[in-house]
C-alpha cells in the first residue's frame, strides 16, 4: 500500500491496533477494514503472530515484517504487531440494550467499558458529544480489540438519541431516585452515564428514571468503568441466570 503511515492523529481516516491480541481481533472481526498488518521480527516466534500471518494469508491482507516502522508507530511500550485499518461506521441496532456515555473524556475508561459491555452481552454504545475519539489507538488497546465486535454512534445530545431510538432511559446518578437493586429495567433499555468528573447534569432527570448505586460514605462516587460494570450486571442478570 502507498499510504505513508505516521503516528496517529484524530483527523486521519485510518487508525491502529497496537498489540497481537487486538490485531487478531481486528483481522477476525473487521477484515474488510484492514489495510495491512505490520509485525516486528522479534515477535515472529510468537504464537499470536503466527496466527496473524495465517489469518492475513487466508483473507489476502498485506502482512509485512518491518521493525523500523513498528518501532516508530508504537507507543512507549514495544508492540509485536500493529494493525492498520480504515475508520468505519458501525451504527446502533434498534432492538437491543444500549449503553450511553455522556461526554466521556478518558481513552482507557472508554476501551475498558467497551470490553465490559460485550462481557454482559451488550454491543451497542452511544456517545454524546463532546466525547473522546473512539478510534484512538489507546481506546482500541484498552478494549483488547473488543471495539471490533461493537456498534457505536455519536450524537450531539441525549435528546437527539431519543428521537432516533425509543429505548427506556435509566440515568445513573449519585443521588438517583431509585436504588439499582429496585430498578425495573423495561426493554428495550439504555443505561446512561455521565463523564468521569461531573456525572450527569441534574436536568437529565426529566428524560428517564434516575438510578443510584449504593456505596459507603468513604467515597463520593464510583469510578466510571466500575459503575458501568455494576449497572450492566444488574440490568442483564436475568440473561445469565439460566
GIQUIRA-V617629 format. One record per residue. N is the residue number from 1. RES is the residue in three letters. PHI is phi in whole degrees, -180 to 180 (* if undefined). OMEGA is omega in whole degrees, 0 to 359 (none if undefined). Layout:
((N RES PHI OMEGA) (N RES PHI OMEGA))
This chain:
((1 UNK * 186) (2 UNK -92 182) (3 UNK -60 178) (4 UNK -88 187) (5 UNK -77 181) (6 UNK -135 174) (7 UNK -53 192) (8 UNK -61 169) (9 UNK -134 186) (10 UNK -58 184) (11 UNK -76 178) (12 UNK -64 173) (13 UNK -95 176) (14 UNK -139 179) (15 UNK -147 186) (16 UNK -133 165) (17 UNK -110 180) (18 UNK -96 179) (19 UNK 111 184) (20 UNK -67 186) (21 UNK -63 177) (22 UNK -59 181) (23 UNK -74 173) (24 UNK -60 178) (25 UNK -63 178) (26 UNK -59 183) (27 UNK -65 182) (28 UNK -72 190) (29 UNK -109 179) (30 UNK -132 184) (31 UNK -60 181) (32 UNK -68 181) (33 UNK -97 185) (34 UNK -75 177) (35 UNK -91 175) (36 UNK -171 175) (37 UNK -123 178) (38 UNK -108 176) (39 UNK -134 175) (40 UNK -91 177) (41 UNK -60 180) (42 UNK -66 183) (43 UNK -104 186) (44 UNK -65 177) (45 UNK -89 179) (46 UNK -69 183) (47 UNK -61 179) (48 UNK -65 178) (49 UNK -65 177) (50 UNK -63 177) (51 UNK -64 178) (52 UNK -62 180) (53 UNK -58 181) (54 UNK -68 179) (55 UNK -63 179) (56 UNK -66 179) (57 UNK -61 182) (58 UNK -65 184) (59 UNK -101 179) (60 UNK 59 178) (61 UNK -99 181) (62 UNK -63 182) (63 UNK -127 187) (64 UNK -131 171) (65 UNK -90 186) (66 UNK -152 183) (67 UNK -58 185) (68 UNK -64 182) (69 UNK -71 177) (70 UNK -60 180) (71 UNK -66 183) (72 UNK -71 184) (73 UNK -85 186) (74 UNK -70 170) (75 UNK -70 186) (76 UNK -56 180) (77 UNK -79 180) (78 UNK -74 176) (79 UNK -121 175) (80 UNK -76 184) (81 UNK -145 175) (82 UNK -136 172) (83 UNK -96 176) (84 UNK -107 184) (85 UNK -139 175) (86 UNK -74 174) (87 UNK -66 188) (88 UNK -146 175) (89 UNK -100 177) (90 UNK -144 189) (91 UNK -66 186) (92 UNK -68 172) (93 UNK -87 186) (94 UNK -73 190) (95 UNK -81 189) (96 UNK -81 175) (97 UNK -71 180) (98 UNK -124 164) (99 UNK -112 179) (100 UNK -120 176) (101 UNK -111 181) (102 UNK -96 177) (103 UNK 56 178) (104 UNK -65 186) (105 UNK -125 184) (106 UNK -117 184) (107 UNK -62 182) (108 UNK -63 178) (109 UNK -60 181) (110 UNK -63 179) (111 UNK -62 179) (112 UNK -63 180) (113 UNK -65 179) (114 UNK -59 180) (115 UNK -64 179) (116 UNK -64 178) (117 UNK -54 181) (118 UNK -63 178) (119 UNK -62 179) (120 UNK -104 174) (121 UNK 78 179) (122 UNK -112 187) (123 UNK -113 188) (124 UNK -114 184) (125 UNK -126 174) (126 UNK -103 181) (127 UNK -119 180) (128 UNK -95 181) (129 UNK -69 357) (130 UNK -71 184) (131 UNK -150 181) (132 UNK -66 180) (133 UNK -78 184) (134 UNK -67 180) (135 UNK -90 177) (136 UNK -59 182) (137 UNK -55 178) (138 UNK -68 175) (139 UNK -69 181) (140 UNK -58 183) (141 UNK -68 179) (142 UNK -64 178) (143 UNK -80 184) (144 UNK 56 178) (145 UNK 84 180) (146 UNK -62 179) (147 UNK -55 184) (148 UNK -78 174) (149 UNK -108 188) (150 UNK -103 170) (151 UNK -107 181) (152 UNK -152 183) (153 UNK -156 179) (154 UNK -95 176) (155 UNK -135 179) (156 UNK -81 179) (157 UNK -160 176) (158 UNK -67 178) (159 UNK -63 178) (160 UNK -62 176) (161 UNK -59 184) (162 UNK -65 177) (163 UNK -68 181) (164 UNK -92 183) (165 UNK -127 182) (166 UNK -96 183) (167 UNK -71 172) (168 UNK -75 185) (169 UNK -94 175) (170 UNK -119 189) (171 UNK -97 184) (172 UNK -87 183) (173 UNK -137 182) (174 UNK -62 179) (175 UNK -116 180) (176 UNK -59 186) (177 UNK -74 182) (178 UNK -119 175) (179 UNK -71 186) (180 UNK -53 183) (181 UNK -66 180) (182 UNK -98 184) (183 UNK -71 178) (184 UNK -109 186) (185 UNK -83 181) (186 UNK -89 181) (187 UNK -81 351) (188 UNK -77 183) (189 UNK -123 175) (190 UNK -132 176) (191 UNK -94 187) (192 UNK -113 181) (193 UNK -129 177) (194 UNK -83 183) (195 UNK -78 190) (196 UNK -63 186) (197 UNK -102 189) (198 UNK -106 185) (199 UNK 68 181) (200 UNK -92 175) (201 UNK -61 184) (202 UNK -62 182) (203 UNK -69 179) (204 UNK -69 184) (205 UNK -56 185) (206 UNK -74 185) (207 UNK -90 181) (208 UNK -177 180) (209 UNK -91 179) (210 UNK -88 187) (211 UNK -126 177) (212 UNK -119 173) (213 UNK -104 185) (214 UNK -71 176) (215 UNK -150 183) (216 UNK -72 179) (217 UNK -80 180) (218 UNK -71 178) (219 UNK -130 178) (220 UNK -89 179) (221 UNK -165 177) (222 UNK -88 171) (223 UNK -57 186) (224 UNK -57 179) (225 UNK -60 178) (226 UNK -66 179) (227 UNK -61 178) (228 UNK -63 180) (229 UNK -61 181) (230 UNK -65 179) (231 UNK -61 179) (232 UNK -65 180) (233 UNK -58 183) (234 UNK -69 184) (235 UNK -70 184) (236 UNK -108 188) (237 UNK -55 181) (238 UNK -61 181) (239 UNK -67 187) (240 UNK -108 184) (241 UNK -78 182) (242 UNK -94 none))
